[in-house]
Amino acid sequence: MAATSDPFDPDATLWTGCPCGKHASQAEHDAAHTSVIDGTDEDALLSRTVESAVLKGLFGSDANRRAFLRGVGGATALAAISQFIPLDKVKAAIADANGPLEKTKLNVGFVPITCATPIIMASPLGFYEKYGLDVDVIKTAGWAVSRDKSLAGEYDAAHMLTPMPLAITVGAGSTATPWTMPAVENINGQAITLAMKHRDKDDPSMWKGFTFGVPFEYSMHNFLLRYYVAEAGLDPDQDIQIRVVPPPEMVANLSAGNLDGYLSPDPFNQRAVYDGVGYIHLLTKEIWDGHPCCAFAASQAFIEENPNTFLALYKSILDATAYSNNPDNRKEIAAAISPRNYLNQPVTVVEQVLTGTFADGKGNVRQVPDRIGFDPFPYHSFAVWILTQMKRWGYIEGDIDYKAVAEQVYLATDAAAVMKEMGFTPPEVTYKSHTIMGKTFDPAEPEAYATSFAIGRA
């Protein structure tokens, strides 16, 4: 069939005229461009491919696509579609997929805990360098500092607690700023530690009047501690005190009697045992086996402004996380992250955490190989559970679109695509049910879950 005056022929598979709309024919378009590879204009080929793929994706069969194009015309069709699908951005993203890094020198913040293992060890073990990056991993005293430096742009990306990107995005505790969580850093890996003077009070119903430390309000530590004591019949806002204490200061506060206990990241649970000032009451995996804790996080703006750099950084984190999850590598990693510029802890303490062979302070040596794990997949259902607890305890109020917020912040779909590209096997679903202390959480019914507890503010 002869080409029509319309640059898009509905009976053709691709454009028959000029893809950019500036020329009457493909020949004129090619003559106007100097970037020709094997007789084909690279820009034109990309344009035709993207536009054809979008149309096919929207209309499915060739018959539907052709009928639509006959009715409105090719130019009108693409103008309408462009209102909803930014074709220029799609083309730019594809064109830049293997392009140069926008910047190679990056600052990534971390709080000195074992949850940050992949972010930390990626520096001394060469994972950032492998992807063409020069990353300065910067030790940060606590989470409020990490959040504020990230918001100020001093950090390009950071180690955060999994609730923090959600809180930043919805404006809980800070000005609302779109944030993302491309990867979980660790699962499990926390514990409730009590002072040795409470050795006879292992029953949480006996903790009324206790003062506990958590590393940040918007933390799994806070939400898991609240969940645990509430299940024992205590109101965490009335019957105990919960204080925010930077992780590196927890052992000293426990020793000084300022805290009766804490739900803390490691290695500070193990360090309390090592120093003889506390014992491990229980591991958080005994509350929720497989719970998320810390994360690799970046602002939406950083990703949009530096897509190639972000992808390289993301791949280095996923690679380092997979390496960290291999038990055979744990002793090597413990030695790499224990020095003063990282965790500043005895290697023995860090090894006990990472290998899961540890003294519990009660006179036992326990074998728990999955005491801490490193699974990067950011399930949307993790985010929904966290939002239900923020609602339960009054950190956020009013109606919440749990699904929309979860999918905006936790980049599970993107994670699956990149993991597949790297040869990993991501989960097939982004939502799943979770069991916390025997109670099943269904992510499809978040509001009912948030209001189902006898103790809470929702």
Backbone hydrogen bonds, N-H to C=O, Kabsch-Sander energy under -0.5 kcal/mol:
donor,donor_aa,acceptor,acceptor_aa,energy
9,D,7,P,-0.6
12,A,9,D,-2.4
16,T,7,P,-1.2
17,G,7,P,-2.2
18,C,23,H,-0.8
21,G,18,C,-0.7
26,Q,16,T,-0.7
29,H,25,S,-1.9
30,D,26,Q,-2.9
31,A,27,A,-2.3
32,A,28,E,-1.4
33,H,29,H,-0.6
33,H,30,D,-1.0
36,V,34,T,-1.5
37,I,40,T,-2.3
38,D,36,V,-0.5
40,T,37,I,-2.0
42,E,35,S,-1.1
45,L,41,D,-2.5
46,L,42,E,-2.2
47,S,43,D,-2.7
48,R,44,A,-3.0
49,T,45,L,-2.3
50,V,46,L,-2.7
51,E,47,S,-2.7
52,S,48,R,-2.4
53,A,49,T,-2.4
54,V,50,V,-2.5
55,L,51,E,-2.2
56,K,52,S,-2.5
57,G,53,A,-2.4
58,L,54,V,-2.2
59,F,55,L,-2.5
60,G,56,K,-2.0
61,S,59,F,-1.1
65,R,61,S,-2.0
66,R,62,D,-2.8
67,A,63,A,-2.2
68,F,64,N,-2.1
69,L,65,R,-2.3
70,R,66,R,-2.5
71,G,67,A,-1.7
72,V,68,F,-1.9
73,G,69,L,-2.4
77,A,73,G,-2.2
78,L,74,G,-2.4
79,A,75,A,-2.1
80,A,76,T,-2.3
81,I,77,A,-2.7
82,S,78,L,-2.3
83,Q,79,A,-0.6
83,Q,80,A,-1.1
84,F,81,I,-1.6
85,I,81,I,-2.9
87,L,85,I,-1.8
90,V,86,P,-2.3
91,K,87,L,-2.8
92,A,88,D,-2.4
93,A,89,K,-2.8
94,I,90,V,-2.2
95,A,91,K,-2.8
96,D,92,A,-2.0
97,A,94,I,-1.1
99,G,96,D,-2.1
106,L,104,T,-0.7
106,L,134,D,-2.1
108,V,106,L,-0.5
108,V,136,D,-2.2
109,G,157,A,-1.6
110,F,138,I,-2.5
113,I,111,V,-2.1
114,T,266,D,-2.5
115,C,266,D,-0.6
116,A,113,I,-1.5
117,T,114,T,-1.8
120,I,116,A,-2.6
121,M,117,T,-3.0
122,A,118,P,-1.4
123,S,120,I,-2.0
125,L,121,M,-2.2
126,G,123,S,-1.2
127,F,122,A,-1.1
128,Y,122,A,-1.7
130,K,126,G,-1.6
131,Y,127,F,-0.7
131,Y,128,Y,-1.1
132,G,129,E,-2.1
133,L,128,Y,-2.2
134,D,104,T,-3.1
135,V,133,L,-0.6
136,D,106,L,-3.0
137,V,135,V,-0.8
138,I,108,V,-2.5
138,I,136,D,-0.6
139,K,137,V,-0.6
140,T,110,F,-2.7
143,W,215,P,-0.5
146,S,142,G,-1.9
147,R,143,W,-2.8
148,D,144,A,-2.5
149,K,145,V,-2.7
150,S,146,S,-1.9
151,L,147,R,-2.7
152,A,148,D,-1.9
153,G,150,S,-1.2
154,E,149,K,-2.1
155,Y,149,K,-1.2
156,D,107,N,-2.6
157,A,107,N,-1.2
158,A,297,A,-2.5
159,H,109,G,-2.4
160,M,158,A,-0.6
160,M,295,A,-2.6
162,T,293,C,-3.0
164,M,161,L,-1.8
166,L,162,T,-0.5
167,A,163,P,-2.5
168,I,164,M,-3.0
169,T,165,P,-1.9
170,V,166,L,-2.2
171,G,167,A,-0.9
172,A,167,A,-2.7
173,G,171,G,-0.8
177,T,168,I,-2.2
180,T,298,A,-2.3
181,M,409,V,-3.5
183,A,296,F,-1.2
184,V,376,P,-2.4
185,E,294,C,-3.0
186,N,294,C,-1.0
187,I,373,G,-2.4
188,N,291,H,-2.4
189,G,371,R,-2.4
191,A,264,S,-1.5
192,I,282,L,-2.7
193,T,191,A,-0.6
193,T,262,Y,-2.8
194,L,279,Y,-2.3
195,A,260,D,-2.5
196,M,277,V,-1.5
198,H,195,A,-2.2
199,R,196,M,-1.6
201,K,198,H,-2.6
206,M,203,D,-2.4
207,W,204,P,-1.7
209,G,239,D,-3.7
210,F,207,W,-2.6
212,F,210,F,-0.5
212,F,241,Q,-3.2
213,G,261,G,-1.6
214,V,243,R,-2.5
219,S,217,E,-1.7
223,F,219,S,-1.9
224,L,220,M,-3.1
225,L,221,H,-2.3
226,R,222,N,-2.4
227,Y,223,F,-2.2
228,Y,224,L,-2.5
229,V,225,L,-2.5
230,A,226,R,-2.2
231,E,227,Y,-1.9
232,A,228,Y,-0.8
233,G,230,A,-1.6
234,L,229,V,-2.5
238,Q,235,D,-1.4
239,D,235,D,-3.4
240,I,235,D,-0.8
241,Q,210,F,-2.5
243,R,212,F,-3.2
243,R,241,Q,-0.5
245,V,214,V,-2.6
245,V,243,R,-0.6
249,E,246,P,-2.3
250,M,247,P,-1.7
253,N,249,E,-1.8
254,L,250,M,-2.3
255,S,251,V,-2.7
256,A,252,A,-2.1
257,G,253,N,-0.5
257,G,254,L,-0.9
258,N,253,N,-1.9
259,L,253,N,-1.4
260,D,211,T,-2.9
261,G,211,T,-1.3
262,Y,193,T,-2.3
263,L,213,G,-2.1
264,S,191,A,-1.7
264,S,262,Y,-0.7
266,D,189,G,-1.1
268,F,265,P,-1.0
271,R,267,P,-2.6
272,A,268,F,-1.2
273,V,269,N,-1.3
274,Y,270,Q,-2.6
275,D,271,R,-2.3
276,G,273,V,-1.1
277,V,272,A,-2.2
278,G,272,A,-1.3
279,Y,194,L,-2.4
280,I,360,D,-2.6
281,H,192,I,-2.4
281,H,279,Y,-0.8
282,L,192,I,-1.2
284,T,190,Q,-2.0
286,E,283,L,-2.1
287,I,284,T,-1.6
288,W,284,T,-2.4
290,G,288,W,-0.5
291,H,288,W,-1.5
293,C,186,N,-1.7
293,C,294,C,-0.5
295,A,160,M,-3.5
296,F,183,A,-2.6
297,A,158,A,-2.6
297,A,295,A,-0.5
298,A,180,T,-1.6
300,Q,178,P,-1.9
303,I,299,S,-1.6
304,E,300,Q,-2.2
305,E,301,A,-2.4
306,N,302,F,-1.9
310,F,306,N,-3.0
311,L,307,P,-2.1
312,A,308,N,-2.1
313,L,309,T,-2.6
314,Y,310,F,-3.2
315,K,311,L,-2.5
316,S,312,A,-2.0
317,I,313,L,-2.0
318,L,314,Y,-2.6
319,D,315,K,-2.6
320,A,316,S,-2.2
321,T,317,I,-2.5
322,A,318,L,-2.2
323,Y,319,D,-1.9
324,S,320,A,-2.3
325,N,321,T,-1.7
326,N,322,A,-0.5
326,N,323,Y,-0.9
329,N,326,N,-2.2
330,R,327,P,-1.2
333,I,329,N,-2.3
334,A,330,R,-2.7
335,A,331,K,-2.0
336,A,332,E,-1.6
337,I,333,I,-2.3
338,S,334,A,-1.1
342,Y,339,P,-2.0
343,L,337,I,-2.3
344,N,339,P,-2.3
345,Q,338,S,-1.9
349,V,346,P,-0.6
350,V,346,P,-1.7
351,E,347,V,-2.9
352,Q,348,T,-2.0
353,V,349,V,-1.4
354,L,350,V,-2.6
355,T,351,E,-2.9
356,G,352,Q,-1.1
358,F,356,G,-0.7
358,F,366,R,-2.0
360,D,364,N,-2.0
366,R,358,F,-3.3
366,R,364,N,-0.6
368,V,356,G,-3.6
368,V,366,R,-0.6
371,R,368,V,-2.1
373,G,187,I,-2.5
379,Y,377,F,-1.5
380,H,430,T,-1.7
381,S,430,T,-1.4
382,F,379,Y,-0.7
383,A,379,Y,-1.1
384,V,380,H,-2.1
385,W,381,S,-2.2
386,I,382,F,-2.3
387,L,383,A,-2.4
388,T,384,V,-2.1
389,Q,385,W,-1.7
390,M,386,I,-2.1
391,K,387,L,-2.2
392,R,388,T,-2.7
393,W,389,Q,-2.0
394,G,391,K,-1.2
395,Y,390,M,-2.4
396,I,390,M,-1.3
402,Y,400,I,-1.5
405,V,401,D,-2.4
406,A,402,Y,-2.6
407,E,403,K,-2.4
408,Q,404,A,-1.6
409,V,405,V,-2.1
410,Y,406,A,-2.5
411,L,181,M,-1.4
411,L,409,V,-0.8
412,A,410,Y,-1.9
415,A,411,L,-2.5
416,A,412,A,-2.4
417,A,413,T,-1.8
418,V,414,D,-2.5
419,M,415,A,-2.8
420,K,416,A,-2.2
421,E,417,A,-2.0
422,M,418,V,-1.8
423,G,420,K,-1.5
424,F,419,M,-2.8
434,H,441,F,-1.6
436,I,434,H,-0.5
436,I,439,K,-2.5
437,M,287,I,-2.2
437,M,435,T,-0.5
439,K,436,I,-2.0
441,F,434,H,-3.6
442,D,440,T,-0.6
445,E,442,D,-2.2
449,Y,445,E,-1.7
450,A,446,P,-2.7
451,T,447,E,-1.6
452,S,449,Y,-1.6
456,G,454,A,-0.5
457,R,392,R,-4.6
458,A,392,R,-1.1
